[in-house]
Amino acid sequence: MKIGRNAPCPCGSGKKYKKCCLNKSKIQFLAEAAFDAQKSLKKDGQIKQCLHPNKDECTDKIVKAHAIQNNRILTKIAENGWVETLNGTSNLIFQSSQEQGRKIATTFTGFCSYHDKKVFQAIEDHPFTATTKQIFLFTYRTMAWHYHKKEEQHKRTELFHKNMASKGYSSSSEFIDALVLGINDNKVKKSLFDTAL
């Protein structure tokens, strides 16, 4: 069915077709669809879970914890309260660099309040003396952060593909398949950490 030049634009903008989408190219439509499909990914792609292997001890409250300590480390490397991080979400394929306030930098929702306090007490409440336990706990928390971020990247990518499909754009699942391979590799490594924990 042909759309009249003076008819309301089918995109829903409220403008006449001739003043809105009549002269747009396929590339413009694709770019707008991609921009729109990414709008709520940061919020909708968030995962709240406790990664500790002993689920019987978990509390209901999932906390936003720092992978790198705010008061002991981030304050020392921040400039005017800002740090450069490599966990941006503006790029669907590669993590991008971005400035973040030190209070939110490296935070993730990967542990319940009980395990976040109990497991990491040796590095949160005591000076760093490079004991085997402290080094392991820093490494464990970093692994958990990357594990969690990869799962969120997978969820966001699936949501993006679903949003694009709802706009009539199909896409390859190869990138999602690659993310699943990465998640499966991470699960193997996490099981080794969980055993050591």
ROLUM-267746 format. One line per 8 residues: number of its first residue (from 1); their letters; for each residue x, y, z of N, C-alpha, C, CB. Coordinates in steps of 0.02 Angstrom, whole numbers. Glycine has a CB too. Layout:
// residues N
NUM> a> X:Y:Z:X:Y:Z:X:Y:Z:X:Y:Z | ...
END
This chain:
// residues 197
1> mkigrnap> 42:-59:0:0:0:0:44:63:0:-47:0:61 | 29:108:-47:68:169:-53:45:219:0:62:198:-124 | 94:253:30:79:304:81:77:372:48:132:303:139 | 23:409:59:16:476:31:66:524:61:-55:502:40 | 88:572:22:138:620:46:114:659:107:156:668:-10 | 50:673:110:22:713:165:-8:670:221:-30:760:139 | -2:605:213:-28:560:265:18:560:326:-36:488:238 | -9:543:385:36:538:444:90:486:432:-5:520:507
9> cpcgsgkk> 150:501:452:206:455:441:196:391:481:273:489:460 | 205:333:449:195:270:485:245:257:542:198:213:436 | 297:298:546:346:287:600:319:310:668:411:325:585 | 263:348:666:233:369:729:258:436:755:244:317:781 | 294:473:715:322:537:738:269:591:746:375:561:689 | 212:582:712:160:634:713:166:684:656:162:670:779 | 221:678:618:231:723:561:200:693:498:307:736:550 | 194:736:446:171:710:381:227:668:351:151:769:333
17> ykkcclnk> 208:619:312:257:573:281:309:611:241:221:523:235 | 288:663:203:335:700:161:386:740:203:298:748:115 | 369:757:265:413:795:309:454:750:355:373:845:350 | 444:685:348:477:640:395:518:586:358:425:606:441 | 486:531:341:524:473:317:525:463:241:496:411:348 | 490:505:204:485:495:132:552:490:97:446:552:101 | 599:534:114:663:536:79:721:503:116:681:607:66 | 706:466:167:759:433:205:785:372:166:734:412:274
25> skiqflae> 850:361:171:880:303:138:874:242:183:954:317:121 | 889:184:154:888:122:193:939:125:250:903:61:147 | 995:158:236:1048:164:288:1021:206:346:1112:196:258 | 985:260:331:957:302:384:907:263:426:924:364:354 | 864:224:392:816:183:429:851:133:474:769:146:380 | 904:101:448:942:51:487:976:85:547:995:16:442 | 1007:143:536:1040:178:590:991:199:645:1077:240:563 | 933:224:625:883:243:674:856:183:713:825:280:640
33> aafdaqks> 847:127:677:823:66:710:875:41:760:808:11:658 | 939:43:741:993:21:785:998:66:846:1060:19:747 | 993:132:835:996:179:891:938:166:940:993:252:865 | 878:157:913:819:146:954:823:79:991:756:148:911 | 853:28:957:857:-38:987:905:-40:1046:880:-89:935 | 951:9:1051:1001:10:1105:979:52:1165:1066:37:1078 | 924:89:1159:906:139:1209:902:111:1280:840:168:1192 | 871:54:1290:860:29:1358:904:-31:1376:787:10:1367
41> lkkdgqik> 955:-43:1335:997:-103:1346:1034:-101:1412:1046:-111:1289 | 1059:-44:1432:1098:-40:1494:1056:-63:1553:1125:31:1506 | 995:-38:1556:951:-55:1612:923:-125:1605:893:-4:1618 | 895:-140:1546:862:-205:1536:911:-263:1535:823:-203:1471 | 974:-249:1520:1024:-302:1516:1060:-315:1581:1074:-285:1465 | 1041:-280:1634:1075:-290:1699:1053:-357:1729:1060:-232:1747 | 1100:-391:1760:1087:-454:1794:1104:-445:1868:1128:-513:1762 | 1059:-465:1911:1071:-464:1983:1071:-537:2007:1016:-422:2021
49> qclhpnkd> 1129:-558:2032:1137:-628:2053:1194:-632:2104:1151:-674:1992 | 1196:-687:2141:1253:-700:2184:1292:-757:2152:1231:-718:2257 | 1355:-743:2137:1398:-792:2104:1431:-841:2152:1451:-756:2065 | 1421:-832:2216:1451:-878:2264:1421:-948:2255:1441:-853:2337 | 1462:-1000:2259:1436:-1068:2246:1387:-1093:2299:1493:-1116:2240 | 1391:-1068:2360:1347:-1092:2413:1284:-1049:2416:1383:-1091:2482 | 1234:-1068:2377:1172:-1029:2372:1130:-1033:2435:1131:-1053:2312 | 1140:-1084:2476:1100:-1092:2537:1112:-1035:2586:1117:-1159:2570
57> ectdkivk> 1169:-1002:2582:1186:-948:2629:1164:-880:2603:1260:-948:2642 | 1142:-876:2541:1128:-811:2510:1072:-772:2545:1110:-821:2437 | 1080:-706:2546:1026:-662:2568:990:-638:2506:1054:-601:2610 | 931:-609:2516:891:-586:2459:921:-524:2426:821:-571:2481 | 958:-485:2464:984:-421:2439:1048:-430:2399:996:-373:2496 | 1045:-412:2335:1105:-411:2292:1134:-341:2296:1087:-432:2217 | 1199:-337:2309:1230:-271:2318:1270:-251:2256:1275:-272:2380 | 1278:-186:2250:1321:-159:2197:1390:-149:2228:1292:-90:2167
65> ahaiqnnr> 1434:-196:2215:1500:-195:2247:1554:-177:2197:1516:-264:2279 | 1610:-153:2223:1668:-136:2181:1712:-196:2169:1708:-79:2213 | 1732:-207:2107:1782:-259:2093:1850:-234:2115:1782:-277:2016 | 1861:-169:2108:1923:-137:2133:1902:-89:2188:1962:-100:2074 | 1934:-94:2245:1912:-55:2303:1912:20:2290:1958:-70:2362 | 1857:51:2310:1848:122:2300:1895:163:2344:1776:141:2313 | 1890:153:2410:1928:195:2456:2002:181:2457:1901:186:2525 | 2022:119:2445:2093:102:2450:2131:108:2384:2101:32:2476
73> iltkiaen> 2097:99:2328:2132:98:2264:2107:153:2217:2123:30:2230 | 2041:155:2204:2016:203:2155:2028:275:2175:1941:192:2145 | 2025:290:2239:2039:359:2261:2110:380:2244:2027:366:2337 | 2156:332:2243:2226:347:2229:2241:358:2155:2270:291:2256 | 2200:329:2112:2213:336:2040:2164:384:2005:2210:267:2007 | 2113:407:2042:2063:451:2013:2091:522:2004:2000:453:2057 | 2066:556:1953:2081:627:1942:2016:665:1949:2115:640:1872 | 2012:707:1999:1951:745:2014:1890:699:2021:1938:796:1958
81> gwvetlng> 1901:641:2049:1846:594:2062:1828:549:2003:1786:633:2081 | 1866:554:1948:1851:514:1888:1908:466:1873:1839:561:1828 | 1889:407:1848:1939:358:1826:1921:334:1755:1943:297:1875 | 1972:315:1718:1961:288:1650:1951:213:1657:2022:304:1602 | 1895:188:1632:1880:117:1637:1873:85:1568:1815:106:1677 | 1876:20:1566:1869:-17:1503:1809:-63:1504:1933:-58:1488 | 1757:-42:1540:1697:-84:1543:1636:-47:1516:1684:-107:1614 | 1647:-4:1468:1592:33:1438:1544:-13:1400:1617:86:1392
89> tsnlifqs> 1482:9:1391:1432:-31:1356:1409:3:1291:1373:-44:1401 | 1444:56:1270:1421:91:1210:1435:52:1147:1455:159:1206 | 1480:4:1150:1497:-36:1091:1474:-108:1105:1573:-34:1076 | 1433:-135:1060:1406:-202:1071:1458:-257:1062:1348:-214:1023 | 1510:-244:1023:1557:-297:1008:1617:-295:1055:1581:-292:936 | 1648:-237:1061:1706:-231:1105:1690:-185:1163:1768:-204:1065 | 1718:-199:1221:1709:-153:1277:1745:-89:1261:1734:-185:1344 | 1713:-33:1275:1742:32:1257:1769:67:1319:1690:76:1222
97> sqeqgrki> 1816:112:1306:1845:152:1360:1798:210:1375:1916:178:1342 | 1792:226:1440:1751:283:1458:1772:308:1527:1676:265:1457 | 1757:371:1540:1769:399:1606:1709:383:1650:1782:475:1604 | 1723:362:1712:1669:349:1760:1688:379:1827:1655:273:1766 | 1638:401:1863:1650:423:1932:1675:364:1973:1586:454:1963 | 1723:376:2017:1753:321:2054:1703:283:2097:1810:346:2097 | 1647:315:2116:1598:282:2158:1558:229:2120:1550:333:2187 | 1556:235:2054:1520:184:2015:1567:141:1972:1468:217:1971
105> attftgfc> 1628:163:1964:1677:125:1923:1688:56:1953:1744:163:1917 | 1690:7:1912:1702:-64:1928:1648:-95:1972:1769:-71:1962 | 1590:-62:1979:1538:-93:2019:1500:-145:1978:1489:-40:2046 | 1476:-196:2012:1435:-247:1979:1389:-280:2030:1479:-300:1944 | 1334:-307:2006:1284:-338:2050:1293:-414:2048:1212:-318:2028 | 1351:-437:2075:1368:-507:2070:1370:-546:2135:1432:-513:2037 | 1355:-513:2191:1355:-549:2255:1299:-523:2299:1423:-542:2290 | 1273:-568:2341:1223:-547:2391:1261:-512:2447:1182:-608:2418
113> syhdkkvf> 1224:-476:2490:1256:-438:2543:1295:-482:2591:1203:-398:2582 | 1270:-543:2604:1304:-588:2650:1372:-609:2623:1261:-649:2664 | 1373:-634:2561:1436:-659:2533:1485:-603:2517:1422:-699:2470 | 1459:-545:2497:1503:-489:2483:1542:-469:2546:1463:-429:2456 | 1509:-472:2603:1542:-454:2667:1586:-511:2692:1490:-435:2720 | 1558:-572:2693:1593:-630:2723:1655:-651:2683:1546:-688:2729 | 1646:-658:2618:1700:-685:2577:1759:-637:2572:1674:-701:2507 | 1745:-572:2565:1798:-524:2551:1821:-484:2611:1775:-477:2498
121> qaiedhpf> 1804:-508:2670:1821:-472:2732:1897:-464:2740:1793:-509:2791 | 1935:-514:2718:2009:-511:2726:2041:-456:2685:2039:-579:2707 | 2007:-433:2632:2035:-378:2592:1998:-312:2604:2034:-395:2518 | 1938:-316:2631:1900:-254:2644:1917:-224:2711:1825:-269:2639 | 1925:-266:2762:1933:-241:2831:2004:-244:2858:1888:-279:2876 | 2051:-266:2817:2119:-273:2840:2168:-242:2790:2137:-348:2852 | 2223:-216:2812:2273:-188:2766:2300:-243:2719:2332:-156:2805 | 2318:-223:2659:2344:-271:2611:2417:-288:2629:2340:-244:2538
129> tattkqif> 2428:-353:2644:2496:-376:2662:2520:-430:2614:2497:-402:2734 | 2483:-439:2559:2502:-487:2506:2503:-559:2530:2570:-469:2478 | 2457:-576:2575:2452:-646:2595:2422:-685:2537:2408:-655:2660 | 2431:-751:2537:2403:-793:2485:2327:-785:2481:2421:-867:2497 | 2296:-781:2539:2223:-773:2542:2201:-707:2511:2198:-777:2615 | 2235:-652:2527:2217:-587:2500:2226:-585:2424:2258:-532:2533 | 2281:-612:2400:2293:-613:2328:2240:-655:2292:2364:-641:2312 | 2223:-712:2322:2170:-754:2292:2104:-716:2290:2162:-819:2332
137> lftyrtma> 2086:-681:2344:2021:-647:2347:2016:-590:2297:2009:-620:2417 | 2072:-553:2288:2072:-501:2235:2062:-533:2166:2138:-460:2237 | 2097:-589:2155:2091:-623:2091:2022:-652:2081:2144:-679:2086 | 1994:-681:2134:1927:-710:2131:1875:-657:2115:1909:-745:2198 | 1880:-599:2148:1830:-547:2135:1837:-519:2065:1838:-490:2187 | 1898:-513:2040:1908:-490:1971:1880:-540:1921:1983:-479:1957 | 1892:-605:1934:1863:-656:1891:1786:-651:1892:1885:-727:1914 | 1757:-643:1951:1684:-639:1958:1657:-579:1920:1664:-635:2032
145> whyhkkee> 1693:-523:1923:1672:-463:1887:1670:-475:1812:1719:-404:1903 | 1724:-505:1785:1726:-519:1713:1673:-571:1693:1796:-544:1692 | 1664:-621:1734:1613:-672:1722:1544:-640:1717:1614:-726:1778 | 1529:-597:1766:1465:-562:1769:1456:-516:1708:1459:-522:1834 | 1508:-478:1691:1504:-432:1634:1491:-469:1569:1568:-391:1629 | 1523:-527:1561:1512:-566:1499:1440:-590:1495:1561:-627:1497 | 1411:-610:1552:1341:-631:1552:1295:-573:1534:1322:-661:1620 | 1310:-514:1561:1269:-455:1544:1277:-436:1471:1288:-396:1589
153> qhkrtelf> 1338:-442:1444:1349:-427:1373:1308:-474:1330:1425:-434:1356 | 1305:-537:1349:1265:-587:1312:1191:-568:1314:1275:-657:1342 | 1166:-550:1373:1095:-532:1380:1079:-470:1339:1078:-519:1454 | 1123:-420:1341:1111:-358:1303:1112:-371:1228:1163:-305:1321 | 1157:-414:1206:1162:-430:1135:1099:-466:1111:1224:-472:1120 | 1075:-512:1151:1013:-547:1133:954:-498:1130:997:-603:1184 | 951:-452:1178:898:-402:1178:903:-357:1117:900:-360:1242 | 964:-338:1099:974:-295:1039:948:-330:977:1048:-277:1032
161> hknmaskg> 967:-394:968:944:-431:909:868:-439:909:977:-501:908 | 839:-449:967:766:-455:972:733:-388:954:746:-476:1044 | 760:-333:979:733:-266:963:738:-251:888:770:-213:1003 | 795:-270:858:804:-258:786:755:-302:746:877:-274:765 | 745:-363:768:698:-408:733:627:-380:736:699:-479:764 | 609:-348:791:542:-319:797:532:-260:750:529:-296:869 | 589:-232:725:586:-177:677:595:-201:605:640:-125:694 | 599:-268:597:603:-297:531:674:-310:506:570:-253:483
169> yssssefi> 723:-307:550:792:-319:531:816:-384:561:838:-260:553 | 836:-430:517:863:-494:542:939:-488:546:841:-554:496 | 968:-529:590:1040:-526:598:1068:-595:612:1059:-478:655 | 1132:-600:602:1166:-664:613:1174:-678:688:1235:-664:579 | 1171:-741:705:1179:-760:776:1251:-779:792:1132:-818:793 | 1297:-769:745:1366:-791:755:1399:-756:815:1408:-777:693 | 1386:-691:824:1416:-656:881:1387:-682:947:1404:-580:875 | 1322:-695:948:1292:-723:1009:1321:-792:1023:1214:-728:1001
177> dalvlgin> 1331:-832:970:1362:-899:979:1432:-893:1008:1364:-936:911 | 1469:-842:985:1537:-831:1011:1535:-811:1084:1574:-777:969 | 1487:-769:1103:1480:-751:1173:1464:-811:1217:1425:-698:1181 | 1422:-856:1192:1405:-917:1229:1467:-959:1240:1350:-957:1192 | 1510:-964:1188:1573:-1001:1196:1616:-970:1251:1612:-1002:1130 | 1619:-903:1252:1657:-869:1304:1629:-881:1373:1659:-794:1290 | 1562:-879:1379:1530:-892:1443:1543:-963:1466:1454:-880:1437 | 1541:-1011:1420:1555:-1081:1438:1627:-1089:1462:1542:-1127:1379
185> dnkvkksl> 1675:-1055:1429:1745:-1056:1452:1750:-1027:1522:1790:-1017:1403 | 1714:-971:1533:1715:-939:1599:1687:-985:1653:1677:-874:1597 | 1636:-1024:1636:1606:-1070:1685:1656:-1122:1708:1544:-1104:1655 | 1698:-1146:1662:1749:-1195:1680:1799:-1163:1728:1785:-1221:1616 | 1821:-1103:1712:1869:-1068:1756:1837:-1051:1823:1895:-1005:1721 | 1774:-1030:1822:1742:-1013:1885:1735:-1073:1930:1673:-982:1871 | 1723:-1131:1902:1717:-1192:1943:1782:-1207:1980:1696:-1253:1900 | 1839:-1192:1948:1904:-1201:1980:1912:-1152:2038:1961:-1192:1929
193> fdtal> 1892:-1089:2027:1895:-1039:2080:1848:-1058:2137:1876:-969:2052 | 1788:-1081:2120:1739:-1099:2172:1765:-1156:2215:1673:-1120:2140 | 1799:-1203:2184:1829:-1259:2222:1882:-1233:2269:1859:-1312:2174 | 1924:-1187:2245:1977:-1159:2287:1948:-1117:2344:2024:-1116:2245 | 1891:-1085:2330:1859:-1043:2380:1835:-1085:2439:1799:-1005:2350
END
